[in-house]
Amino acid sequence: MNKAKKLFFYTLLLFAFFPIIPNKIKGLPVIMLFFIAVFLFFSKKKYSFNFKKVLFYSSLYLLYLLSLLFTTNFNGVDKTLTTRLSILAFPLIFGLSNTSIKTITQKQIRIFLSTYFLVSIIYCGLIVVYFYQVWFFSNIENINLFYAHLTYEMWGINQHPIYASIFIAIAVLSGLKLVYLSNSKSYKLIIITGLILQFIMLLFLARKSIILALGLASVIYLYYYFKNKKQKKYLFAILVVISIMFLLAPVTQKRFKEVFNIHSYSKIETTNSTSIRFAIYKCVIENIKEKPIFGHGIGDVKTELDKCYSKTSSILLKNKYNSHNQYLSVWLSNGIFGIIIFLIFLGSNFKRAFEQKNLLSISLLIFFCVVMLFENILERQSGVILFSLVINLFAFITMENSKNRINFDKLI
């Protein structure tokens, strides 16, 4: 049994390599972990399965299945449900394995976070190498063309800048945790250097929503990390320096200026992401108003949005944009009852995190919740796997010798 438990952790550790796992096989660690969880469950003489908890944490996927009752277009629904399968898979994985594995040691947490942090730095380095390769050998002159190469042609990793930024931002929050956990000044210095490198990469990728979400999550984390007023003044000084860096960085400067440009809300331009999002949200709200109670059903959402796009702009129709807001997307497919259940789900996770005084869990939840205001992360494999892993890991597994709660004084 101990070997099986170690195998479960080593398979879980595969998710620490998530940023550099090729896009086509990103779901492989989920499948491996599921079969190990099944083995752990049936290797016990007495079965114990928390059905209510598993049902609650897989509720969003069950809502998607329920929305099929209101769907008229089933073309591509199988692919849609398969992409979001992690929402159901992880509650089952941790529900099954929870029979044998209820705790995780502090050492294992350090190993996982350190590995993920290191892999994220390697990923940043690979992006830099790829950038110079594309720049010199493809003769591109537009940074947006490089982002396109990054999305579709980067050695099989093929990650959109938004999701690349999400991976790196999570590593930054993990790094903040590692700084506190370490007693070695030299190790702390290495981590801080890594944080700076990842921060520079986030500036280069220039995703407004990710930078905003990470900024808010980091501020809250550091505010509670620093204990006295003097330390909080240092935090304020750090924030001022970071803000100046954002203002001086040409790529991010351009993207943030879009938000305050009045033309962004009157004319749709391919190079202005703010104008595109504003037009998308108008179509999304228009469709929600048509069926606010039960929604359009998961299969009809894209069709209904495309109908509105065809009347609004050829740019929107050509690119077949999703709602770019996870909350509105749930409302579109599942109606008012769906969005209420989803908000209750998120609220209960915040409640648990605050009760456990788990600052890392709180900051990650804040990060995801802010990102979901701008991105449909639960509808892309790269986003839904990470979100589901984080949510269910903290929900089902506690720290060793913590008496069902994480020791705030030692770990945060």
Sequence and secondary structure as in RCSB ss.txt:
>XXXX:A:sequence
MNKAKKLFFYTLLLFAFFPIIPNKIKGLPVIMLFFIAVFLFFSKKKYSFNFKKVLFYSSLYLLYLLSLLFTTNFN
GVDKTLTTRLSILAFPLIFGLSNTSIKTITQKQIRIFLSTYFLVSIIYCGLIVVYFYQVWFFSNIENINLFYAHL
TYEMWGINQHPIYASIFIAIAVLSGLKLVYLSNSKSYKLIIITGLILQFIMLLFLARKSIILALGLASVIYLYYY
FKNKKQKKYLFAILVVISIMFLLAPVTQKRFKEVFNIHSYSKIETTNSTSIRFAIYKCVIENIKEKPIFGHGIGD
VKTELDKCYSKTSSILLKNKYNSHNQYLSVWLSNGIFGIIIFLIFLGSNFKRAFEQKNLLSISLLIFFCVVMLFE
NILERQSGVILFSLVINLFAFITMENSKNRINFDKLI
>XXXX:A:secstr
 HHHHHHHHHHHHGGGGGGGS GGGTTHHHHHHHHHHHHHHHTSSS    HHHHHHHTHHHHHHHHGGGG S  T
THHHHHHHTTHHHHHHHHHHHHTTT  EE HHHHHHHHHHHHHHHHHHHHHHHHHHHHHHHHS    HHHHHHHH
HH STTT   HHHHHHHHHHHHHHHHHHHHH   HHHHHHHHHHHHHHHHHHHHHT HHHHHHHHHHHHHHHHHH
S SHHHHHHHHHHHHHHHHHHHH HHHHHHHHHHT GGGGTS  TT HHHHHHHHHHHHHHHHHHSTTT S TTT
HHHHHHHHHHHH HHHHHHT   S HHHHHHHHHHHHHHHHHHHHHHHHHHHHHHHT HHHHHHHHHHHHHTTT 
 GGGSHHHHHHHHHHHHHHHH EETTSTTS  HHHH 
